[in-house]
Amino acid sequence: MALKEDKIMKLENRLVASIWPLLRATLLFVLTTGWAQSNKDQVVDLSRVPQIHETTGERDARMQWFRDAKFGMFIHWGPCTVGDREIGWGRQANRPWDINQHGPRTDDPEYDHYFKRFNPTKYDADAWARLALDAGMKYMVLIAKHHDGFSQFDSKLTDYDIMATPYGKDIVRQFVDACHKHGLKAGLYYSTRDWYHPDYLVGDNARYDAWYRGQVEELLSHYGKIDLMWFDHVGGRDWGKWRFDQLFAMMYRLQPSLLVNNRAARFCGPASPEDRGPVAPEIVRMTDGDFDTPEQQIGMMNLNRDWESCMILSPTPQGDGWSYRSAGKTRSLEECIRMLASTASGGGNLLLNLAPDRFGEFRESETAIVKGMGAWLKKYGEAIYETRGGPFKNGKWGGSTHRGKTVYLHVFECPDEALRLSALPQRIARARIFPSGASVTVAQNDKGTEVRVPLSQRDPPVTVIELTLDQPVPRGQQIEF
């Protein structure tokens, strides 16, 4: 009897679960898109959106953890790993009204059904967080939904999510809980672009626009503190198809201290005479977000705009490998340490992508490299964390970071024992190898600065030299090398 009642209860729960997404989507469409259609040129209240109203001091306070962190973990993962395909881009079907293979949405009869075999029984979010700490990382960003439309969380707005897999447990919840437990900042990646959803860029896009904002609302409502939203393009090249004002107003209402990257409106128009572009100048400032995101390259030195380079740890020969690919080859420890030093000295962060396999485990070569980076940071972290880029312009030779009156030279290459730099306005009171304390000789005049680094004191892959100045480095000071 109890077994029969249990079956009935399960059937009832399944029925409710199947109906609720339709009801919620319908409600969102009526309330949101109906308003949008009758008020297309009106902008909702954006008083909570900091990119528009905050002072420099308020922005500095909001961005401080990000600027201090320097190093984070990116995680691309999903059912695509079942077929050893690249996430999103490995889906062989039309990309509706998007950048290539465009046209009406079509299916990939193999890729679109990988979720039925996705059962990552070895997924351990706690172990992932511990690995991030061992690597010296300060934040983590997990794919919640990629271009392929699959949701790694328990979404009430779709059946194409983690709850429909054999695994049947919320990946995002475990991830965010682990970040909170271990004191890591929690970030979620969300692709507004969606090549699976039947309403994506269809007609005026109002149905999809309301639907995806509903998913973002779920992510920012049900998992506690979310520190960062990492969007990845919209497609369509038409501002009239998106209500970014409603998106940002909702996000900051739910998460007032949230940081947002610069891709929430990327690939928008104007693309036709009908599309007049953003309805207000503040929409542009708002959707520019808080930081830029150079991809698969270390960003150019920029001390005026926050940025973060996202890099694949194990790229394939073809250059992809954001998600697990058996052909991926892990970068060397030397290369990864230099990438971190280059981003920090250039004024940015490094978001290093790791790719779990179909079972939820990282390849051993990746864990070895990031633990090696953590060991390096235990020794040299003072020259990375809580510093700012400059004052010397970085390049092939290396770069510099600073904090107050202290400048750290991160030297990659030095043709002889003398490192020749441009003139520094401040006087160098002391120079030493960091952290050993071994003295180095400095010659300084109004034509330049020469730091002699004995070959015996070199410490590949990065020799760090600490300069103590008589005055602090001014904000944004940049001196040509």
DONUTI-698549 format. One record per residue (C-alpha): chain; y, x, z. Coordinates in pm, 1 decimal, padded with zeros to 6 digits. Layout:
REC; cadena; py; px; pz
REC; A; Y; X; Z
...
// end
This chain:
REC; cadena; py; px; pz
REC; A; 00000.0; 00000.0; 00000.0
REC; A; 00237.5; 00280.9; 00094.7
REC; A; 00152.2; 00457.1; -00230.1
REC; A; 00233.1; 00144.2; -00430.7
REC; A; 00568.1; 00100.9; -00253.2
REC; A; 00646.3; 00466.8; -00316.8
REC; A; 00581.3; 00418.5; -00688.1
REC; A; 00804.7; 00111.3; -00695.0
REC; A; 01081.1; 00302.7; -00518.5
REC; A; 01054.2; 00589.0; -00766.9
REC; A; 01075.1; 00343.2; -01056.5
REC; A; 01383.7; 00182.3; -00901.8
REC; A; 01548.8; 00520.9; -00850.7
REC; A; 01468.9; 00619.2; -01206.9
REC; A; 01618.2; 00294.5; -01337.0
REC; A; 01937.6; 00344.8; -01137.6
REC; A; 01957.9; 00706.7; -01250.6
REC; A; 01918.5; 00603.0; -01614.7
REC; A; 02180.7; 00327.5; -01598.7
REC; A; 02442.6; 00508.7; -01389.7
REC; A; 02541.6; 00768.6; -01653.9
REC; A; 02617.6; 00488.7; -01902.3
REC; A; 02813.2; 00287.9; -01645.9
REC; A; 03013.7; 00589.3; -01532.5
REC; A; 03085.4; 00704.1; -01888.4
REC; A; 03197.4; 00352.3; -01979.4
REC; A; 03426.3; 00335.5; -01677.4
REC; A; 03574.1; 00676.6; -01756.5
REC; A; 03632.6; 00572.5; -02114.7
REC; A; 03804.3; 00247.4; -02021.8
REC; A; 04024.6; 00397.1; -01751.9
REC; A; 04104.6; 00726.8; -01920.5
REC; A; 04102.1; 00687.9; -02295.1
REC; A; 04247.7; 00338.6; -02286.5
REC; A; 04546.4; 00479.7; -02102.0
REC; A; 04564.9; 00771.9; -02342.0
REC; A; 04569.2; 00554.0; -02652.0
REC; A; 04864.1; 00348.2; -02530.8
REC; A; 05056.6; 00644.3; -02387.1
REC; A; 04975.3; 00934.7; -02617.9
REC; A; 05313.1; 01102.6; -02576.4
REC; A; 05325.3; 01066.9; -02198.7
REC; A; 05210.4; 01338.6; -01961.6
REC; A; 05052.9; 01262.7; -01626.6
REC; A; 05197.4; 01398.8; -01304.3
REC; A; 05151.8; 01777.2; -01314.5
REC; A; 05323.7; 01852.1; -00984.3
REC; A; 05001.5; 02000.3; -00845.8
REC; A; 04952.1; 02238.0; -01139.2
REC; A; 05068.4; 02582.6; -01020.9
REC; A; 05105.9; 02751.3; -01361.0
REC; A; 05406.7; 02527.1; -01425.9
REC; A; 05589.9; 02523.8; -01092.8
REC; A; 05493.3; 02818.6; -00872.9
REC; A; 05725.8; 03107.6; -00788.6
REC; A; 05629.7; 03471.2; -00845.5
REC; A; 05547.5; 03506.6; -00478.1
REC; A; 05330.5; 03197.1; -00479.1
REC; A; 05146.5; 03320.1; -00786.2
REC; A; 05091.0; 03663.0; -00629.9
REC; A; 04939.4; 03499.5; -00322.7
REC; A; 04713.8; 03274.2; -00530.3
REC; A; 04598.2; 03558.6; -00755.1
REC; A; 04553.4; 03819.8; -00484.1
REC; A; 04178.3; 03786.8; -00431.4
REC; A; 04118.4; 03811.5; -00806.1
REC; A; 04342.8; 04115.3; -00845.5
REC; A; 04180.1; 04286.0; -00547.3
REC; A; 03820.6; 04206.1; -00647.6
REC; A; 03801.4; 04409.5; -00972.5
REC; A; 03430.5; 04345.3; -01029.2
REC; A; 03226.1; 04029.9; -01082.0
REC; A; 02890.6; 03912.5; -01215.9
REC; A; 02862.5; 03684.8; -01519.0
REC; A; 02531.0; 03499.1; -01560.7
REC; A; 02426.7; 03338.7; -01890.7
REC; A; 02107.3; 03140.2; -01850.3
REC; A; 01936.4; 02825.0; -01963.1
REC; A; 01640.9; 02674.0; -02152.3
REC; A; 01722.2; 02899.4; -02449.8
REC; A; 01531.4; 03173.7; -02265.7
REC; A; 01209.2; 02981.2; -02330.3
REC; A; 01244.6; 03066.5; -02698.9
REC; A; 01408.8; 03409.0; -02659.4
REC; A; 01717.5; 03277.5; -02840.6
REC; A; 02084.4; 03342.9; -02778.9
REC; A; 02242.7; 03072.3; -02567.3
REC; A; 02433.6; 02819.1; -02777.5
REC; A; 02461.4; 03038.2; -03086.1
REC; A; 02082.6; 03049.0; -03122.0
REC; A; 02078.3; 02674.6; -03184.7
REC; A; 02017.5; 02639.0; -03558.9
REC; A; 02202.5; 02320.7; -03644.0
REC; A; 02542.6; 02205.7; -03763.2
REC; A; 02833.5; 02265.8; -03529.4
REC; A; 03028.1; 01941.7; -03568.9
REC; A; 03378.7; 01992.4; -03707.1
REC; A; 03382.6; 02338.4; -03553.0
REC; A; 03422.3; 02699.8; -03664.2
REC; A; 03117.8; 02739.5; -03892.2
REC; A; 02808.8; 02545.4; -03997.2
REC; A; 03042.4; 02252.3; -03943.7
REC; A; 02990.7; 01892.3; -04042.0
REC; A; 02813.8; 01598.3; -03880.7
REC; A; 02608.3; 01691.1; -03576.3
REC; A; 02244.5; 01773.9; -03648.0
REC; A; 01949.6; 01859.6; -03425.6
REC; A; 01745.4; 02173.9; -03378.9
REC; A; 01397.5; 02027.6; -03323.5
REC; A; 01282.9; 02338.4; -03138.7
REC; A; 01587.6; 02456.5; -02941.9
REC; A; 01683.7; 02107.0; -02827.0
REC; A; 01344.3; 02062.3; -02661.8
REC; A; 01317.5; 02394.7; -02477.4
REC; A; 01432.5; 02215.9; -02163.1
REC; A; 01097.2; 02038.7; -02145.7
REC; A; 00936.1; 02378.4; -02077.3
REC; A; 01211.1; 02531.4; -01864.2
REC; A; 01063.5; 02592.3; -01518.4
REC; A; 01229.1; 02896.2; -01352.6
REC; A; 01004.5; 02905.5; -01047.3
REC; A; 01127.3; 03253.4; -00948.8
REC; A; 01494.7; 03157.0; -00940.7
REC; A; 01633.7; 03279.5; -00607.2
REC; A; 02010.2; 03232.1; -00584.3
REC; A; 02014.6; 03408.6; -00249.0
REC; A; 01857.7; 03717.9; -00405.5
REC; A; 02112.1; 03702.9; -00689.3
REC; A; 02396.3; 03700.3; -00437.8
REC; A; 02246.9; 03991.9; -00245.8
REC; A; 02220.5; 04185.9; -00571.4
REC; A; 02587.7; 04115.6; -00643.4
REC; A; 02677.5; 04252.5; -00300.9
REC; A; 02459.6; 04559.4; -00356.5
REC; A; 02647.3; 04611.9; -00683.1
REC; A; 02983.9; 04598.9; -00509.1
REC; A; 03078.2; 04277.4; -00687.7
REC; A; 03316.6; 04033.6; -00522.9
REC; A; 03261.5; 03717.7; -00727.3
REC; A; 03005.0; 03550.9; -00952.2
REC; A; 03040.4; 03317.2; -01251.0
REC; A; 02743.3; 03104.5; -01362.5
REC; A; 02701.0; 02908.8; -01684.5
REC; A; 02711.6; 02539.6; -01589.5
REC; A; 02711.5; 02419.8; -01953.1
REC; A; 02723.6; 02622.6; -02273.2
REC; A; 02792.4; 02519.3; -02634.4
REC; A; 02436.4; 02386.3; -02658.7
REC; A; 02530.3; 02098.5; -02427.3
REC; A; 02262.6; 02154.6; -02163.5
REC; A; 02388.6; 02108.2; -01805.8
REC; A; 02249.2; 02338.1; -01537.5
REC; A; 02343.8; 02088.0; -01268.8
REC; A; 02255.2; 01736.2; -01160.7
REC; A; 02502.2; 01544.8; -01377.0
REC; A; 02519.2; 01167.2; -01356.0
REC; A; 02675.9; 01159.4; -01703.4
REC; A; 02379.8; 01288.8; -01905.4
REC; A; 02003.5; 01306.1; -01910.5
REC; A; 02017.1; 01643.4; -02086.2
REC; A; 02036.0; 01843.8; -01765.6
REC; A; 01832.6; 02048.9; -01520.8
REC; A; 01691.0; 01738.1; -01352.9
REC; A; 01503.8; 01654.6; -01674.3
REC; A; 01316.6; 01986.4; -01672.0
REC; A; 00986.4; 02062.0; -01498.0
REC; A; 01196.4; 02259.7; -01247.7
REC; A; 01398.8; 01952.3; -01150.7
REC; A; 01636.1; 02116.4; -00901.8
REC; A; 02011.3; 02169.8; -00923.2
REC; A; 02071.9; 02531.8; -01033.6
REC; A; 02446.1; 02516.0; -00968.5
REC; A; 02409.1; 02385.1; -00613.6
REC; A; 02182.6; 02672.2; -00513.9
REC; A; 02414.2; 02922.3; -00680.4
REC; A; 02732.9; 02799.6; -00512.8
REC; A; 02561.7; 02771.4; -00174.6
REC; A; 02444.7; 03134.3; -00204.1
REC; A; 02796.1; 03251.0; -00294.2
REC; A; 02936.6; 03071.4; 00010.2
REC; A; 02665.4; 03212.6; 00236.0
REC; A; 02731.9; 03572.8; 00132.8
REC; A; 03110.5; 03559.1; 00116.0
REC; A; 03133.6; 03583.1; -00263.6
REC; A; 03389.4; 03388.7; -00465.4
REC; A; 03215.6; 03118.9; -00671.6
REC; A; 03300.9; 03065.1; -01037.5
REC; A; 03159.1; 02821.8; -01292.3
REC; A; 03162.3; 02856.6; -01669.7
REC; A; 03199.3; 02536.0; -01867.2
REC; A; 03201.9; 02507.8; -02246.2
REC; A; 03421.5; 02220.1; -02355.9
REC; A; 03279.3; 02279.0; -02702.5
REC; A; 02948.9; 02090.6; -02729.7
REC; A; 02731.3; 02095.6; -03041.0
REC; A; 02472.9; 01860.6; -02886.8
REC; A; 02677.3; 01566.3; -02760.2
REC; A; 02691.7; 01282.9; -03017.4
REC; A; 03058.9; 01203.2; -02947.7
REC; A; 03195.1; 01558.7; -02970.1
REC; A; 03497.8; 01556.4; -03206.2
REC; A; 03397.4; 01221.6; -03352.8
REC; A; 03699.2; 01013.4; -03454.9
REC; A; 03981.8; 01063.3; -03208.1
REC; A; 03739.9; 01239.9; -02967.8
REC; A; 03845.8; 01006.0; -02685.4
REC; A; 03491.6; 00931.2; -02571.3
REC; A; 03391.1; 01294.6; -02549.2
REC; A; 03723.4; 01398.8; -02396.3
REC; A; 03671.7; 01154.3; -02110.8
REC; A; 03304.3; 01250.3; -02076.8
REC; A; 03354.9; 01624.8; -02040.3
REC; A; 03639.5; 01577.5; -01792.9
REC; A; 03397.5; 01363.0; -01595.4
REC; A; 03153.4; 01654.6; -01584.9
REC; A; 03423.6; 01897.2; -01472.4
REC; A; 03513.3; 01648.0; -01200.3
REC; A; 03150.4; 01647.2; -01086.6
REC; A; 03149.1; 02026.9; -01064.4
REC; A; 03470.0; 02036.0; -00863.3
REC; A; 03376.5; 01745.3; -00634.9
REC; A; 03014.0; 01794.7; -00531.4
REC; A; 02968.4; 02163.9; -00451.2
REC; A; 03235.3; 02253.0; -00198.7
REC; A; 03485.7; 02528.7; -00266.4
REC; A; 03497.3; 02648.5; -00627.7
REC; A; 03724.3; 02947.5; -00674.1
REC; A; 03729.2; 02981.5; -01051.6
REC; A; 03673.1; 02769.9; -01363.3
REC; A; 03585.5; 02972.7; -01670.7
REC; A; 03628.7; 02755.9; -01981.8
REC; A; 03504.7; 02857.6; -02327.0
REC; A; 03689.9; 02692.6; -02617.0
REC; A; 03726.9; 02337.1; -02737.1
REC; A; 03704.4; 02336.2; -03117.4
REC; A; 03858.6; 02082.5; -03351.1
REC; A; 04196.9; 02252.6; -03381.7
REC; A; 04380.9; 01933.1; -03292.2
REC; A; 04582.1; 01888.6; -02971.0
REC; A; 04581.1; 01513.5; -03020.7
REC; A; 04208.9; 01499.6; -02945.5
REC; A; 04239.4; 01633.8; -02590.1
REC; A; 04410.9; 01528.0; -02267.3
REC; A; 04456.2; 01866.5; -02101.6
REC; A; 04724.4; 01720.9; -01875.5
REC; A; 04465.1; 01491.5; -01719.6
REC; A; 04215.2; 01776.3; -01696.6
REC; A; 04446.4; 02013.8; -01509.8
REC; A; 04596.0; 01744.3; -01288.5
REC; A; 04245.9; 01643.3; -01182.2
REC; A; 04124.6; 02000.6; -01124.4
REC; A; 04411.0; 02098.7; -00894.9
REC; A; 04394.6; 01770.3; -00709.5
REC; A; 04032.4; 01850.0; -00624.0
REC; A; 04061.6; 02229.7; -00584.2
REC; A; 04424.1; 02328.8; -00505.4
REC; A; 04359.7; 02704.9; -00500.4
REC; A; 04148.0; 02711.7; -00816.5
REC; A; 04192.5; 02985.6; -01076.4
REC; A; 04145.9; 02896.4; -01444.5
REC; A; 04102.0; 03128.9; -01740.5
REC; A; 04288.5; 03105.8; -02071.1
REC; A; 04030.7; 02921.8; -02284.4
REC; A; 04067.5; 02559.3; -02177.3
REC; A; 04257.8; 02479.1; -02499.0
REC; A; 04147.8; 02758.4; -02730.8
REC; A; 04093.9; 02667.1; -03097.7
REC; A; 04336.3; 02375.5; -03077.0
REC; A; 04574.0; 02313.6; -03368.9
REC; A; 04802.6; 02211.3; -03506.6
REC; A; 04577.3; 02187.9; -03808.4
REC; A; 04719.5; 01892.0; -03997.0
REC; A; 05047.1; 01696.2; -04037.1
REC; A; 04904.6; 01433.3; -03803.1
REC; A; 04867.2; 01684.1; -03523.2
REC; A; 05204.8; 01772.0; -03377.5
REC; A; 05065.2; 02018.3; -03127.5
REC; A; 05111.6; 02000.4; -02749.4
REC; A; 05315.1; 01701.9; -02633.8
REC; A; 05524.9; 01915.1; -02397.5
REC; A; 05604.9; 02288.1; -02354.5
REC; A; 05457.2; 02291.7; -02003.2
REC; A; 05119.2; 02199.1; -02153.6
REC; A; 05112.9; 02534.5; -02332.5
REC; A; 05199.4; 02726.3; -02014.8
REC; A; 04941.5; 02527.8; -01821.2
REC; A; 04655.2; 02580.2; -02065.6
REC; A; 04729.5; 02953.0; -02090.4
REC; A; 04571.0; 02957.2; -01746.4
REC; A; 04582.1; 03242.8; -01499.7
REC; A; 04420.5; 03531.7; -01685.3
REC; A; 04319.2; 03648.7; -02033.0
REC; A; 03957.4; 03710.0; -02130.3
REC; A; 03896.2; 03992.2; -02380.0
REC; A; 03529.8; 03964.2; -02478.8
REC; A; 03291.4; 04250.8; -02547.7
REC; A; 03576.0; 04499.9; -02531.6
REC; A; 03779.6; 04659.6; -02256.3
REC; A; 04122.8; 04502.1; -02267.3
REC; A; 04431.8; 04697.4; -02361.5
REC; A; 04638.5; 04811.4; -02064.8
REC; A; 04850.4; 04518.8; -01946.7
REC; A; 05031.6; 04525.7; -01614.1
REC; A; 05229.3; 04207.5; -01680.6
REC; A; 04946.2; 03959.5; -01735.8
REC; A; 04620.2; 03931.8; -01540.1
REC; A; 04306.3; 03983.2; -01746.2
REC; A; 03931.2; 04019.3; -01720.3
REC; A; 03695.9; 04184.2; -01971.0
REC; A; 03356.1; 04016.8; -02000.2
REC; A; 03088.3; 04259.6; -02116.3
REC; A; 02717.0; 04224.7; -02191.2
REC; A; 02505.9; 04458.7; -01979.9
REC; A; 02203.8; 04448.3; -02214.8
REC; A; 02322.3; 04384.6; -02572.7
REC; A; 02083.1; 04352.0; -02864.3
REC; A; 02119.5; 04567.3; -03177.5
REC; A; 02300.8; 04267.6; -03331.7
REC; A; 02557.2; 04270.1; -03050.9
REC; A; 02458.5; 03945.8; -02879.1
REC; A; 02245.7; 03911.5; -02567.3
REC; A; 02462.9; 03703.7; -02335.0
REC; A; 02142.1; 03522.0; -02243.1
REC; A; 01809.1; 03700.2; -02200.4
REC; A; 01687.4; 03859.3; -02521.7
REC; A; 01374.5; 04069.4; -02529.3
REC; A; 01546.1; 04303.8; -02776.2
REC; A; 01831.2; 04376.5; -02535.2
REC; A; 01887.3; 04737.4; -02430.2
REC; A; 02064.5; 04799.9; -02100.7
REC; A; 02376.3; 05016.6; -02103.6
REC; A; 02372.6; 05347.1; -01917.2
REC; A; 02508.6; 05383.9; -01565.3
REC; A; 02770.7; 05630.2; -01689.2
REC; A; 02901.2; 05381.4; -01946.7
REC; A; 02916.0; 05097.7; -01693.8
REC; A; 03102.1; 05302.4; -01432.7
REC; A; 03355.6; 05408.8; -01693.1
REC; A; 03398.8; 05047.0; -01806.4
REC; A; 03481.0; 04951.1; -01447.9
REC; A; 03728.1; 05237.8; -01406.0
REC; A; 03889.3; 05153.3; -01742.3
REC; A; 03943.3; 04787.5; -01655.5
REC; A; 04083.7; 04867.4; -01311.6
REC; A; 04318.4; 05136.3; -01444.8
REC; A; 04428.8; 04906.1; -01727.3
REC; A; 04524.8; 04629.9; -01484.0
REC; A; 04218.7; 04406.7; -01524.3
REC; A; 03877.7; 04310.8; -01387.9
REC; A; 03527.1; 04368.2; -01519.4
REC; A; 03298.4; 04064.5; -01544.0
REC; A; 02959.8; 04218.3; -01621.2
REC; A; 02700.5; 03983.4; -01769.1
REC; A; 02342.6; 03983.2; -01644.7
REC; A; 02077.9; 03769.9; -01816.0
REC; A; 01785.2; 03626.1; -01616.1
REC; A; 01460.8; 03559.7; -01800.6
REC; A; 01296.0; 03218.9; -01835.3
REC; A; 01154.6; 03245.9; -01483.4
REC; A; 01485.9; 03331.7; -01316.7
REC; A; 01447.3; 03706.5; -01270.0
REC; A; 01668.3; 03989.9; -01395.6
REC; A; 01513.2; 04275.5; -01589.9
REC; A; 01453.3; 04580.9; -01374.3
REC; A; 01681.6; 04798.2; -01587.0
REC; A; 01975.5; 04566.2; -01513.8
REC; A; 01919.4; 04560.3; -01138.4
REC; A; 01889.0; 04939.8; -01137.1
REC; A; 02221.2; 04983.6; -01318.8
REC; A; 02423.7; 04745.1; -01104.7
REC; A; 02277.3; 04893.3; -00785.5
REC; A; 02380.8; 05232.7; -00919.5
REC; A; 02732.5; 05098.6; -00968.2
REC; A; 02723.8; 04974.1; -00610.3
REC; A; 02626.2; 05319.2; -00484.9
REC; A; 02916.6; 05470.4; -00681.3
REC; A; 03156.0; 05213.2; -00537.5
REC; A; 03046.8; 05290.2; -00182.8
REC; A; 03176.3; 05640.9; -00244.9
REC; A; 03475.7; 05567.3; -00469.0
REC; A; 03557.1; 05203.0; -00397.9
REC; A; 03883.9; 05291.1; -00226.5
REC; A; 04011.8; 05404.5; -00566.6
REC; A; 03913.4; 05070.3; -00727.1
REC; A; 03936.7; 04776.8; -00485.6
REC; A; 04276.9; 04635.8; -00391.7
REC; A; 04452.1; 04874.7; -00629.6
REC; A; 04672.9; 04799.2; -00927.0
REC; A; 04663.3; 04961.0; -01270.6
REC; A; 04877.9; 05259.7; -01365.0
REC; A; 05119.6; 05422.1; -01347.9
REC; A; 04975.7; 05651.1; -01618.7
REC; A; 04865.3; 05481.8; -01938.9
REC; A; 04488.3; 05487.0; -01963.6
REC; A; 04290.3; 05606.5; -02262.5
REC; A; 04010.1; 05836.3; -02370.2
REC; A; 04100.0; 06079.6; -02094.3
REC; A; 04054.6; 05812.3; -01824.6
REC; A; 04322.0; 05625.3; -01631.6
REC; A; 04491.1; 05573.1; -01299.5
REC; A; 04508.5; 05316.8; -01023.2
REC; A; 04747.2; 05301.7; -00732.6
REC; A; 04811.3; 05148.9; -00395.8
REC; A; 05147.8; 05206.2; -00229.5
REC; A; 05223.4; 05580.3; -00237.4
REC; A; 04869.7; 05677.3; -00343.8
REC; A; 04768.1; 05727.1; -00706.8
REC; A; 04405.2; 05778.5; -00808.6
REC; A; 04337.0; 05958.9; -01135.5
REC; A; 04003.5; 05855.3; -01289.0
REC; A; 03927.8; 06148.1; -01517.9
REC; A; 03663.3; 06103.6; -01789.1
REC; A; 03745.3; 06393.8; -02015.7
REC; A; 03950.7; 06705.7; -01958.2
REC; A; 03924.1; 06978.5; -02226.0
REC; A; 03991.1; 07262.9; -01983.7
REC; A; 04079.1; 07298.8; -01616.2
REC; A; 04427.7; 07151.2; -01663.7
REC; A; 04493.6; 06778.8; -01695.1
REC; A; 04835.8; 06739.8; -01852.8
REC; A; 05019.6; 06414.2; -01786.0
REC; A; 05367.9; 06285.9; -01860.2
REC; A; 05648.6; 06329.1; -01610.5
REC; A; 05620.4; 06124.3; -01293.3
REC; A; 05948.5; 06013.2; -01131.6
REC; A; 05804.9; 06038.3; -00781.4
REC; A; 05732.6; 06375.3; -00620.7
REC; A; 05367.8; 06458.6; -00558.7
REC; A; 05336.2; 06563.2; -00195.4
REC; A; 04961.0; 06627.2; -00199.2
REC; A; 04672.8; 06639.7; -00447.3
REC; A; 04303.0; 06652.7; -00369.9
REC; A; 03960.9; 06564.7; -00508.4
REC; A; 03854.4; 06225.0; -00377.2
REC; A; 03670.8; 06177.4; -00149.9
REC; A; 03569.3; 06538.5; -00074.2
REC; A; 03923.8; 06644.3; 00006.1
REC; A; 03904.6; 06966.3; -00196.0
REC; A; 04253.5; 07075.2; -00293.3
REC; A; 04374.6; 07085.3; -00652.5
REC; A; 04681.6; 07262.7; -00787.8
REC; A; 04970.8; 07056.7; -00922.3
REC; A; 05270.6; 07169.5; -01126.2
REC; A; 05542.4; 06907.7; -01172.7
REC; A; 05878.6; 06903.6; -01349.9
REC; A; 06090.8; 06665.6; -01557.0
REC; A; 05882.5; 06742.3; -01867.5
REC; A; 05542.9; 06661.2; -01730.3
REC; A; 05276.3; 06691.6; -01463.6
REC; A; 04984.9; 06933.5; -01471.6
REC; A; 04685.2; 06889.7; -01246.2
REC; A; 04432.5; 07172.7; -01247.0
REC; A; 04077.5; 07050.0; -01198.5
REC; A; 03828.2; 07336.4; -01155.6
REC; A; 03509.4; 07281.1; -01352.6
REC; A; 03312.1; 07327.8; -01032.9
REC; A; 03489.0; 07024.2; -00884.1
REC; A; 03406.9; 06787.4; -01170.2
REC; A; 03198.1; 06487.0; -01069.5
REC; A; 03072.2; 06301.9; -01380.6
REC; A; 03096.0; 06035.7; -01501.4
REC; A; 03438.1; 06001.6; -01333.7
REC; A; 03621.9; 06267.8; -01138.7
REC; A; 03863.7; 06097.1; -00900.1
REC; A; 04178.7; 06281.8; -00792.4
REC; A; 04401.4; 06142.7; -00519.6
REC; A; 04776.1; 06202.2; -00548.8
REC; A; 05000.9; 06123.0; -00252.1
REC; A; 05360.1; 06053.7; -00361.9
REC; A; 05684.1; 06060.6; -00170.1
REC; A; 05764.5; 05702.4; -00281.7
REC; A; 05555.0; 05395.8; -00369.0
REC; A; 05475.8; 05319.5; -00730.9
REC; A; 05703.1; 05031.5; -00842.5
REC; A; 05537.8; 04717.2; -00966.8
REC; A; 05441.1; 04740.4; -01331.6
REC; A; 05538.1; 05106.6; -01372.3
REC; A; 05372.0; 05248.4; -01683.1
REC; A; 05406.1; 05606.8; -01796.8
REC; A; 05280.2; 05718.0; -02136.1
REC; A; 05002.3; 05974.7; -02110.1
// end
